Amino acid sequence: MKKREIPVMNVGISLIILIFMNICLAAFAVLSLENAVSDYSLSKKTAKHTTQYYEAVNNVQEQLAKKNQELREKAETKTTEAESSQKKAETKTAETKSTEKKIKAETVKNMQSQKDIKKVAKSQIKLTESVSKSQQLVVTLQLDETGGYPQYYIQKWKLCSSDDWQADDSLDVYQSGE
């Protein structure tokens, strides 16, 4: 009987292919691990920034609530002052004509204060809250005191950079010898 010889070439090629596949799988595993680590660090940074942003939003909301309360208190004091001056005016109108002149003067003063309110109605309030070292939340309010009680409208709610932009001049660009 003849002995059958196993060709060396077939075993060598399959071994080389197996080694090559293992190297490729190891390389892809390392790349996947590196991608997972970078995604994890990005997720942590995003979570931190989102937390800082919403803390700033909460602080701005508290400031808005305080402004709203101040505006309501001012409106209530002005309405009580107007009602009391109106009641005084009604009692004084019955007395004499000289007191009527005083009432007219008071109403002129009230009208001037209403003009002041209209001037304030065109005013703006700007609130800023720091989000991080390089960003801040800027909120601009437009006051409107023409209605029953003063209120505000949010004109701008924007996340802005608090640092000045600096151009990068570190690369040397070709300059002619002229």
Salt bridges, closest charged atoms under 4 A:
none
